């Protein structure tokens, strides 16, 4: 199981926010070249991703380079240097059952569980990624170690936990997190 930290409060879509009426997480990653560019590669994403590992990383870098050459992408803009990592996260690393700490537009931190693959309808409309989630609970600062809380306020839009002690802490405290 992966543990993710997602900033939906930074996405720029005021009408879309995680809550009991909108049980989806989303990201603007993938939309840099516009919906038309994204749709050119749709056949590789649906019904499931056909590329894996290094092959996927090379493919994403190739598209990114084409966008740079065509003036549709600027590496000097905030977050653009690591966007290929975020794309891989959304497409191949994020799995059903993974847990996500999401900061929504109201500044609430909500613990969710991934329940499905990226939405084809959302991709067609916006050129980027959305996944359905089950909302487990709202989290406040006193419920989690500062390291977890701080990662929901960090500068990165999406981040995967790579620290075993955080995964161990979430796993051992899962019941208390979802029963609050």
PyMOL commands that place a pseudoatom at each C-alpha (Angstrom):
pseudoatom trace, name=CA, resn=UNK, resi=1, chain=A, elem=C, hetatm=0, pos=[0.000, 0.000, 0.000]
pseudoatom trace, name=CA, resn=UNK, resi=2, chain=A, elem=C, hetatm=0, pos=[1.199, 3.479, -0.899]
pseudoatom trace, name=CA, resn=UNK, resi=3, chain=A, elem=C, hetatm=0, pos=[0.448, 6.560, 1.159]
pseudoatom trace, name=CA, resn=UNK, resi=4, chain=A, elem=C, hetatm=0, pos=[-0.033, 9.769, -0.800]
pseudoatom trace, name=CA, resn=UNK, resi=5, chain=A, elem=C, hetatm=0, pos=[-0.172, 13.458, 0.073]
pseudoatom trace, name=CA, resn=UNK, resi=6, chain=A, elem=C, hetatm=0, pos=[-2.238, 15.581, -2.315]
pseudoatom trace, name=CA, resn=UNK, resi=7, chain=A, elem=C, hetatm=0, pos=[-2.838, 19.337, -2.431]
pseudoatom trace, name=CA, resn=UNK, resi=8, chain=A, elem=C, hetatm=0, pos=[-6.206, 19.924, -4.102]
pseudoatom trace, name=CA, resn=UNK, resi=9, chain=A, elem=C, hetatm=0, pos=[-6.222, 23.437, -2.643]
pseudoatom trace, name=CA, resn=UNK, resi=10, chain=A, elem=C, hetatm=0, pos=[-3.671, 24.485, -5.293]
pseudoatom trace, name=CA, resn=UNK, resi=11, chain=A, elem=C, hetatm=0, pos=[-5.319, 23.181, -8.482]
pseudoatom trace, name=CA, resn=UNK, resi=12, chain=A, elem=C, hetatm=0, pos=[-7.152, 26.335, -9.623]
pseudoatom trace, name=CA, resn=UNK, resi=13, chain=A, elem=C, hetatm=0, pos=[-10.585, 24.725, -10.108]
pseudoatom trace, name=CA, resn=UNK, resi=14, chain=A, elem=C, hetatm=0, pos=[-12.805, 26.425, -7.539]
pseudoatom trace, name=CA, resn=UNK, resi=15, chain=A, elem=C, hetatm=0, pos=[-15.858, 24.347, -8.529]
pseudoatom trace, name=CA, resn=UNK, resi=16, chain=A, elem=C, hetatm=0, pos=[-14.158, 21.009, -7.786]
pseudoatom trace, name=CA, resn=UNK, resi=17, chain=A, elem=C, hetatm=0, pos=[-13.312, 20.115, -4.196]
pseudoatom trace, name=CA, resn=UNK, resi=18, chain=A, elem=C, hetatm=0, pos=[-13.180, 16.888, -2.225]
pseudoatom trace, name=CA, resn=UNK, resi=19, chain=A, elem=C, hetatm=0, pos=[-16.230, 16.551, 0.040]
pseudoatom trace, name=CA, resn=UNK, resi=20, chain=A, elem=C, hetatm=0, pos=[-19.166, 14.191, 0.684]
pseudoatom trace, name=CA, resn=UNK, resi=21, chain=A, elem=C, hetatm=0, pos=[-20.802, 15.321, -2.595]
pseudoatom trace, name=CA, resn=UNK, resi=22, chain=A, elem=C, hetatm=0, pos=[-17.617, 15.083, -4.695]
pseudoatom trace, name=CA, resn=UNK, resi=23, chain=A, elem=C, hetatm=0, pos=[-15.716, 11.918, -3.802]
pseudoatom trace, name=CA, resn=UNK, resi=24, chain=A, elem=C, hetatm=0, pos=[-12.904, 12.304, -6.283]
pseudoatom trace, name=CA, resn=UNK, resi=25, chain=A, elem=C, hetatm=0, pos=[-9.308, 13.414, -6.131]
pseudoatom trace, name=CA, resn=UNK, resi=26, chain=A, elem=C, hetatm=0, pos=[-7.825, 15.143, -9.131]
pseudoatom trace, name=CA, resn=UNK, resi=27, chain=A, elem=C, hetatm=0, pos=[-4.795, 16.962, -10.384]
pseudoatom trace, name=CA, resn=UNK, resi=28, chain=A, elem=C, hetatm=0, pos=[-3.982, 19.320, -13.237]
pseudoatom trace, name=CA, resn=UNK, resi=29, chain=A, elem=C, hetatm=0, pos=[-0.988, 17.122, -14.128]
pseudoatom trace, name=CA, resn=UNK, resi=30, chain=A, elem=C, hetatm=0, pos=[-1.171, 16.110, -17.767]
pseudoatom trace, name=CA, resn=UNK, resi=31, chain=A, elem=C, hetatm=0, pos=[-3.005, 19.196, -19.010]
pseudoatom trace, name=CA, resn=UNK, resi=32, chain=A, elem=C, hetatm=0, pos=[0.006, 21.398, -19.861]
pseudoatom trace, name=CA, resn=UNK, resi=33, chain=A, elem=C, hetatm=0, pos=[-0.243, 20.895, -23.609]
pseudoatom trace, name=CA, resn=UNK, resi=34, chain=A, elem=C, hetatm=0, pos=[-4.007, 21.254, -23.596]
pseudoatom trace, name=CA, resn=UNK, resi=35, chain=A, elem=C, hetatm=0, pos=[-6.814, 18.745, -23.947]
pseudoatom trace, name=CA, resn=UNK, resi=36, chain=A, elem=C, hetatm=0, pos=[-6.001, 18.131, -27.632]
pseudoatom trace, name=CA, resn=UNK, resi=37, chain=A, elem=C, hetatm=0, pos=[-2.468, 16.983, -26.822]
pseudoatom trace, name=CA, resn=UNK, resi=38, chain=A, elem=C, hetatm=0, pos=[-3.717, 14.760, -23.991]
pseudoatom trace, name=CA, resn=UNK, resi=39, chain=A, elem=C, hetatm=0, pos=[-6.355, 13.145, -26.223]
pseudoatom trace, name=CA, resn=UNK, resi=40, chain=A, elem=C, hetatm=0, pos=[-3.707, 12.152, -28.786]
pseudoatom trace, name=CA, resn=UNK, resi=41, chain=A, elem=C, hetatm=0, pos=[-2.399, 9.661, -26.228]
pseudoatom trace, name=CA, resn=UNK, resi=42, chain=A, elem=C, hetatm=0, pos=[-5.734, 8.574, -24.744]
pseudoatom trace, name=CA, resn=UNK, resi=43, chain=A, elem=C, hetatm=0, pos=[-5.596, 5.157, -26.425]
pseudoatom trace, name=CA, resn=UNK, resi=44, chain=A, elem=C, hetatm=0, pos=[-2.554, 4.335, -24.278]
pseudoatom trace, name=CA, resn=UNK, resi=45, chain=A, elem=C, hetatm=0, pos=[-4.383, 5.105, -21.027]
pseudoatom trace, name=CA, resn=UNK, resi=46, chain=A, elem=C, hetatm=0, pos=[-7.815, 3.537, -21.487]
pseudoatom trace, name=CA, resn=UNK, resi=47, chain=A, elem=C, hetatm=0, pos=[-9.176, 1.088, -20.626]
pseudoatom trace, name=CA, resn=UNK, resi=48, chain=A, elem=C, hetatm=0, pos=[-5.844, 0.571, -18.807]
pseudoatom trace, name=CA, resn=UNK, resi=49, chain=A, elem=C, hetatm=0, pos=[-2.309, 1.877, -19.089]
pseudoatom trace, name=CA, resn=UNK, resi=50, chain=A, elem=C, hetatm=0, pos=[-0.250, -0.143, -21.548]
pseudoatom trace, name=CA, resn=UNK, resi=51, chain=A, elem=C, hetatm=0, pos=[3.219, 1.181, -20.611]
pseudoatom trace, name=CA, resn=UNK, resi=52, chain=A, elem=C, hetatm=0, pos=[5.211, 0.351, -17.477]
pseudoatom trace, name=CA, resn=UNK, resi=53, chain=A, elem=C, hetatm=0, pos=[8.364, 1.465, -15.667]
pseudoatom trace, name=CA, resn=UNK, resi=54, chain=A, elem=C, hetatm=0, pos=[11.199, 2.829, -17.795]
pseudoatom trace, name=CA, resn=UNK, resi=55, chain=A, elem=C, hetatm=0, pos=[9.099, 2.594, -20.953]
pseudoatom trace, name=CA, resn=UNK, resi=56, chain=A, elem=C, hetatm=0, pos=[6.468, 4.910, -19.401]
pseudoatom trace, name=CA, resn=UNK, resi=57, chain=A, elem=C, hetatm=0, pos=[9.119, 7.324, -18.074]
pseudoatom trace, name=CA, resn=UNK, resi=58, chain=A, elem=C, hetatm=0, pos=[10.758, 7.580, -21.523]
pseudoatom trace, name=CA, resn=UNK, resi=59, chain=A, elem=C, hetatm=0, pos=[7.392, 8.108, -23.208]
pseudoatom trace, name=CA, resn=UNK, resi=60, chain=A, elem=C, hetatm=0, pos=[6.467, 10.945, -20.815]
pseudoatom trace, name=CA, resn=UNK, resi=61, chain=A, elem=C, hetatm=0, pos=[9.871, 12.625, -21.256]
pseudoatom trace, name=CA, resn=UNK, resi=62, chain=A, elem=C, hetatm=0, pos=[9.491, 12.428, -25.053]
pseudoatom trace, name=CA, resn=UNK, resi=63, chain=A, elem=C, hetatm=0, pos=[6.096, 14.154, -24.949]
pseudoatom trace, name=CA, resn=UNK, resi=64, chain=A, elem=C, hetatm=0, pos=[7.424, 16.772, -22.509]
pseudoatom trace, name=CA, resn=UNK, resi=65, chain=A, elem=C, hetatm=0, pos=[10.363, 17.499, -24.839]
pseudoatom trace, name=CA, resn=UNK, resi=66, chain=A, elem=C, hetatm=0, pos=[8.007, 17.911, -27.829]
pseudoatom trace, name=CA, resn=UNK, resi=67, chain=A, elem=C, hetatm=0, pos=[5.898, 20.387, -25.829]
pseudoatom trace, name=CA, resn=UNK, resi=68, chain=A, elem=C, hetatm=0, pos=[9.040, 22.366, -24.903]
pseudoatom trace, name=CA, resn=UNK, resi=69, chain=A, elem=C, hetatm=0, pos=[10.218, 22.487, -28.529]
pseudoatom trace, name=CA, resn=UNK, resi=70, chain=A, elem=C, hetatm=0, pos=[6.755, 23.660, -29.654]
pseudoatom trace, name=CA, resn=UNK, resi=71, chain=A, elem=C, hetatm=0, pos=[6.650, 26.390, -26.997]
pseudoatom trace, name=CA, resn=UNK, resi=72, chain=A, elem=C, hetatm=0, pos=[3.738, 24.802, -25.112]
pseudoatom trace, name=CA, resn=UNK, resi=73, chain=A, elem=C, hetatm=0, pos=[5.733, 24.024, -21.983]
pseudoatom trace, name=CA, resn=UNK, resi=74, chain=A, elem=C, hetatm=0, pos=[8.187, 26.085, -19.945]
pseudoatom trace, name=CA, resn=UNK, resi=75, chain=A, elem=C, hetatm=0, pos=[10.494, 24.334, -17.483]
pseudoatom trace, name=CA, resn=UNK, resi=76, chain=A, elem=C, hetatm=0, pos=[10.951, 27.603, -15.595]
pseudoatom trace, name=CA, resn=UNK, resi=77, chain=A, elem=C, hetatm=0, pos=[7.324, 27.589, -14.447]
pseudoatom trace, name=CA, resn=UNK, resi=78, chain=A, elem=C, hetatm=0, pos=[6.634, 26.309, -10.961]
pseudoatom trace, name=CA, resn=UNK, resi=79, chain=A, elem=C, hetatm=0, pos=[6.428, 22.519, -10.709]
pseudoatom trace, name=CA, resn=UNK, resi=80, chain=A, elem=C, hetatm=0, pos=[7.215, 21.836, -14.359]
pseudoatom trace, name=CA, resn=UNK, resi=81, chain=A, elem=C, hetatm=0, pos=[10.593, 20.183, -13.812]
pseudoatom trace, name=CA, resn=UNK, resi=82, chain=A, elem=C, hetatm=0, pos=[9.124, 17.289, -11.828]
pseudoatom trace, name=CA, resn=UNK, resi=83, chain=A, elem=C, hetatm=0, pos=[5.779, 16.936, -13.595]
pseudoatom trace, name=CA, resn=UNK, resi=84, chain=A, elem=C, hetatm=0, pos=[6.877, 13.708, -15.293]
pseudoatom trace, name=CA, resn=UNK, resi=85, chain=A, elem=C, hetatm=0, pos=[7.168, 12.140, -11.837]
pseudoatom trace, name=CA, resn=UNK, resi=86, chain=A, elem=C, hetatm=0, pos=[3.637, 13.284, -10.972]
pseudoatom trace, name=CA, resn=UNK, resi=87, chain=A, elem=C, hetatm=0, pos=[2.307, 11.814, -14.226]
pseudoatom trace, name=CA, resn=UNK, resi=88, chain=A, elem=C, hetatm=0, pos=[3.879, 8.448, -13.424]
pseudoatom trace, name=CA, resn=UNK, resi=89, chain=A, elem=C, hetatm=0, pos=[2.359, 8.636, -9.939]
pseudoatom trace, name=CA, resn=UNK, resi=90, chain=A, elem=C, hetatm=0, pos=[-1.159, 9.176, -11.300]
pseudoatom trace, name=CA, resn=UNK, resi=91, chain=A, elem=C, hetatm=0, pos=[-0.853, 6.629, -14.096]
pseudoatom trace, name=CA, resn=UNK, resi=92, chain=A, elem=C, hetatm=0, pos=[1.113, 3.703, -12.732]
pseudoatom trace, name=CA, resn=UNK, resi=93, chain=A, elem=C, hetatm=0, pos=[2.100, 4.105, -9.088]
pseudoatom trace, name=CA, resn=UNK, resi=94, chain=A, elem=C, hetatm=0, pos=[-1.262, 4.961, -7.528]
pseudoatom trace, name=CA, resn=UNK, resi=95, chain=A, elem=C, hetatm=0, pos=[-3.240, 1.759, -6.880]
pseudoatom trace, name=CA, resn=UNK, resi=96, chain=A, elem=C, hetatm=0, pos=[-6.646, 0.717, -5.592]
pseudoatom trace, name=CA, resn=UNK, resi=97, chain=A, elem=C, hetatm=0, pos=[-6.586, 0.631, -1.811]
pseudoatom trace, name=CA, resn=UNK, resi=98, chain=A, elem=C, hetatm=0, pos=[-3.832, 3.236, -1.464]
pseudoatom trace, name=CA, resn=UNK, resi=99, chain=A, elem=C, hetatm=0, pos=[-4.432, 5.881, 1.209]
pseudoatom trace, name=CA, resn=UNK, resi=100, chain=A, elem=C, hetatm=0, pos=[-4.355, 9.609, 0.427]
pseudoatom trace, name=CA, resn=UNK, resi=101, chain=A, elem=C, hetatm=0, pos=[-4.118, 12.534, 2.824]
pseudoatom trace, name=CA, resn=UNK, resi=102, chain=A, elem=C, hetatm=0, pos=[-5.813, 15.349, 0.869]
pseudoatom trace, name=CA, resn=UNK, resi=103, chain=A, elem=C, hetatm=0, pos=[-5.845, 19.047, 1.713]
pseudoatom trace, name=CA, resn=UNK, resi=104, chain=A, elem=C, hetatm=0, pos=[-9.005, 20.445, 0.131]
pseudoatom trace, name=CA, resn=UNK, resi=105, chain=A, elem=C, hetatm=0, pos=[-9.919, 24.040, -0.690]
pseudoatom trace, name=CA, resn=UNK, resi=106, chain=A, elem=C, hetatm=0, pos=[-11.469, 24.593, 2.747]
pseudoatom trace, name=CA, resn=UNK, resi=107, chain=A, elem=C, hetatm=0, pos=[-8.085, 23.738, 4.267]
pseudoatom trace, name=CA, resn=UNK, resi=108, chain=A, elem=C, hetatm=0, pos=[-9.384, 20.460, 5.701]
pseudoatom trace, name=CA, resn=UNK, resi=109, chain=A, elem=C, hetatm=0, pos=[-7.194, 17.366, 5.614]
pseudoatom trace, name=CA, resn=UNK, resi=110, chain=A, elem=C, hetatm=0, pos=[-9.207, 14.327, 4.600]
pseudoatom trace, name=CA, resn=UNK, resi=111, chain=A, elem=C, hetatm=0, pos=[-8.006, 10.726, 4.656]
pseudoatom trace, name=CA, resn=UNK, resi=112, chain=A, elem=C, hetatm=0, pos=[-9.263, 8.772, 1.635]
pseudoatom trace, name=CA, resn=UNK, resi=113, chain=A, elem=C, hetatm=0, pos=[-8.850, 5.391, 0.011]
pseudoatom trace, name=CA, resn=UNK, resi=114, chain=A, elem=C, hetatm=0, pos=[-8.436, 5.022, -3.774]
pseudoatom trace, name=CA, resn=UNK, resi=115, chain=A, elem=C, hetatm=0, pos=[-11.367, 3.030, -5.184]
pseudoatom trace, name=CA, resn=UNK, resi=116, chain=A, elem=C, hetatm=0, pos=[-10.829, 3.145, -8.951]
pseudoatom trace, name=CA, resn=UNK, resi=117, chain=A, elem=C, hetatm=0, pos=[-8.734, 3.893, -12.022]
pseudoatom trace, name=CA, resn=UNK, resi=118, chain=A, elem=C, hetatm=0, pos=[-8.453, 7.354, -13.592]
pseudoatom trace, name=CA, resn=UNK, resi=119, chain=A, elem=C, hetatm=0, pos=[-11.715, 8.694, -15.010]
pseudoatom trace, name=CA, resn=UNK, resi=120, chain=A, elem=C, hetatm=0, pos=[-11.972, 8.653, -18.797]
pseudoatom trace, name=CA, resn=UNK, resi=121, chain=A, elem=C, hetatm=0, pos=[-14.777, 11.252, -18.735]
pseudoatom trace, name=CA, resn=UNK, resi=122, chain=A, elem=C, hetatm=0, pos=[-12.695, 13.698, -16.643]
pseudoatom trace, name=CA, resn=UNK, resi=123, chain=A, elem=C, hetatm=0, pos=[-9.686, 13.095, -18.903]
pseudoatom trace, name=CA, resn=UNK, resi=124, chain=A, elem=C, hetatm=0, pos=[-11.774, 13.842, -22.016]
pseudoatom trace, name=CA, resn=UNK, resi=125, chain=A, elem=C, hetatm=0, pos=[-13.080, 17.072, -20.508]
pseudoatom trace, name=CA, resn=UNK, resi=126, chain=A, elem=C, hetatm=0, pos=[-9.928, 18.442, -18.816]
pseudoatom trace, name=CA, resn=UNK, resi=127, chain=A, elem=C, hetatm=0, pos=[-6.989, 16.474, -20.219]
pseudoatom trace, name=CA, resn=UNK, resi=128, chain=A, elem=C, hetatm=0, pos=[-5.814, 15.349, -16.800]
pseudoatom trace, name=CA, resn=UNK, resi=129, chain=A, elem=C, hetatm=0, pos=[-6.498, 12.868, -14.044]
pseudoatom trace, name=CA, resn=UNK, resi=130, chain=A, elem=C, hetatm=0, pos=[-9.223, 12.145, -11.526]
pseudoatom trace, name=CA, resn=UNK, resi=131, chain=A, elem=C, hetatm=0, pos=[-9.718, 9.064, -9.362]
pseudoatom trace, name=CA, resn=UNK, resi=132, chain=A, elem=C, hetatm=0, pos=[-12.710, 8.012, -7.249]
pseudoatom trace, name=CA, resn=UNK, resi=133, chain=A, elem=C, hetatm=0, pos=[-12.131, 7.704, -3.514]
pseudoatom trace, name=CA, resn=UNK, resi=134, chain=A, elem=C, hetatm=0, pos=[-13.844, 6.600, -0.351]
pseudoatom trace, name=CA, resn=UNK, resi=135, chain=A, elem=C, hetatm=0, pos=[-13.684, 9.319, 2.270]
pseudoatom trace, name=CA, resn=UNK, resi=136, chain=A, elem=C, hetatm=0, pos=[-12.515, 7.695, 5.501]
pseudoatom trace, name=CA, resn=UNK, resi=137, chain=A, elem=C, hetatm=0, pos=[-12.299, 10.665, 7.880]
pseudoatom trace, name=CA, resn=UNK, resi=138, chain=A, elem=C, hetatm=0, pos=[-11.328, 14.259, 8.409]
pseudoatom trace, name=CA, resn=UNK, resi=139, chain=A, elem=C, hetatm=0, pos=[-7.941, 14.556, 10.082]
pseudoatom trace, name=CA, resn=UNK, resi=140, chain=A, elem=C, hetatm=0, pos=[-6.818, 17.310, 12.411]
pseudoatom trace, name=CA, resn=UNK, resi=141, chain=A, elem=C, hetatm=0, pos=[-3.290, 18.201, 13.385]
pseudoatom trace, name=CA, resn=UNK, resi=142, chain=A, elem=C, hetatm=0, pos=[-3.459, 16.515, 16.795]
pseudoatom trace, name=CA, resn=UNK, resi=143, chain=A, elem=C, hetatm=0, pos=[-4.248, 13.112, 15.239]
pseudoatom trace, name=CA, resn=UNK, resi=144, chain=A, elem=C, hetatm=0, pos=[-1.035, 12.595, 13.264]
pseudoatom trace, name=CA, resn=UNK, resi=145, chain=A, elem=C, hetatm=0, pos=[2.713, 13.149, 13.648]
pseudoatom trace, name=CA, resn=UNK, resi=146, chain=A, elem=C, hetatm=0, pos=[3.906, 16.587, 12.537]
pseudoatom trace, name=CA, resn=UNK, resi=147, chain=A, elem=C, hetatm=0, pos=[5.744, 14.997, 9.617]
pseudoatom trace, name=CA, resn=UNK, resi=148, chain=A, elem=C, hetatm=0, pos=[2.436, 13.827, 8.115]
pseudoatom trace, name=CA, resn=UNK, resi=149, chain=A, elem=C, hetatm=0, pos=[0.653, 17.110, 8.828]
pseudoatom trace, name=CA, resn=UNK, resi=150, chain=A, elem=C, hetatm=0, pos=[3.471, 19.162, 7.314]
pseudoatom trace, name=CA, resn=UNK, resi=151, chain=A, elem=C, hetatm=0, pos=[3.413, 17.129, 4.107]
pseudoatom trace, name=CA, resn=UNK, resi=152, chain=A, elem=C, hetatm=0, pos=[-0.234, 18.125, 3.565]
pseudoatom trace, name=CA, resn=UNK, resi=153, chain=A, elem=C, hetatm=0, pos=[0.932, 21.744, 3.582]
pseudoatom trace, name=CA, resn=UNK, resi=154, chain=A, elem=C, hetatm=0, pos=[4.076, 21.373, 1.511]
pseudoatom trace, name=CA, resn=UNK, resi=155, chain=A, elem=C, hetatm=0, pos=[4.869, 22.952, -1.809]
pseudoatom trace, name=CA, resn=UNK, resi=156, chain=A, elem=C, hetatm=0, pos=[4.476, 19.753, -3.852]
pseudoatom trace, name=CA, resn=UNK, resi=157, chain=A, elem=C, hetatm=0, pos=[1.044, 19.107, -5.347]
pseudoatom trace, name=CA, resn=UNK, resi=158, chain=A, elem=C, hetatm=0, pos=[1.383, 15.324, -5.078]
pseudoatom trace, name=CA, resn=UNK, resi=159, chain=A, elem=C, hetatm=0, pos=[3.884, 13.298, -3.130]
pseudoatom trace, name=CA, resn=UNK, resi=160, chain=A, elem=C, hetatm=0, pos=[4.262, 9.615, -2.347]
pseudoatom trace, name=CA, resn=UNK, resi=161, chain=A, elem=C, hetatm=0, pos=[5.483, 8.501, 1.044]
pseudoatom trace, name=CA, resn=UNK, resi=162, chain=A, elem=C, hetatm=0, pos=[8.836, 6.799, 0.840]
pseudoatom trace, name=CA, resn=UNK, resi=163, chain=A, elem=C, hetatm=0, pos=[9.540, 6.625, 4.554]
pseudoatom trace, name=CA, resn=UNK, resi=164, chain=A, elem=C, hetatm=0, pos=[8.902, 3.277, 6.183]
pseudoatom trace, name=CA, resn=UNK, resi=165, chain=A, elem=C, hetatm=0, pos=[8.272, 4.757, 9.633]
pseudoatom trace, name=CA, resn=UNK, resi=166, chain=A, elem=C, hetatm=0, pos=[5.385, 6.874, 8.260]
pseudoatom trace, name=CA, resn=UNK, resi=167, chain=A, elem=C, hetatm=0, pos=[3.838, 3.868, 6.529]
pseudoatom trace, name=CA, resn=UNK, resi=168, chain=A, elem=C, hetatm=0, pos=[4.259, 1.824, 9.706]
pseudoatom trace, name=CA, resn=UNK, resi=169, chain=A, elem=C, hetatm=0, pos=[2.679, 4.590, 11.801]
pseudoatom trace, name=CA, resn=UNK, resi=170, chain=A, elem=C, hetatm=0, pos=[-0.338, 4.934, 9.481]
pseudoatom trace, name=CA, resn=UNK, resi=171, chain=A, elem=C, hetatm=0, pos=[-0.795, 1.161, 9.306]
pseudoatom trace, name=CA, resn=UNK, resi=172, chain=A, elem=C, hetatm=0, pos=[-0.655, 0.704, 13.072]
pseudoatom trace, name=CA, resn=UNK, resi=173, chain=A, elem=C, hetatm=0, pos=[-2.937, 3.713, 13.729]
pseudoatom trace, name=CA, resn=UNK, resi=174, chain=A, elem=C, hetatm=0, pos=[-5.364, 3.131, 10.853]
pseudoatom trace, name=CA, resn=UNK, resi=175, chain=A, elem=C, hetatm=0, pos=[-8.346, 2.206, 13.026]
pseudoatom trace, name=CA, resn=UNK, resi=176, chain=A, elem=C, hetatm=0, pos=[-8.001, 5.258, 15.250]
pseudoatom trace, name=CA, resn=UNK, resi=177, chain=A, elem=C, hetatm=0, pos=[-7.682, 7.502, 12.166]
pseudoatom trace, name=CA, resn=UNK, resi=178, chain=A, elem=C, hetatm=0, pos=[-10.857, 6.242, 10.490]
pseudoatom trace, name=CA, resn=UNK, resi=179, chain=A, elem=C, hetatm=0, pos=[-12.960, 5.928, 13.664]
pseudoatom trace, name=CA, resn=UNK, resi=180, chain=A, elem=C, hetatm=0, pos=[-12.527, 9.526, 14.767]
for i in range(1, 180): cmd.bond("trace and resi %d" % i, "trace and resi %d" % (i + 1))
show_as sticks, trace
zoom trace
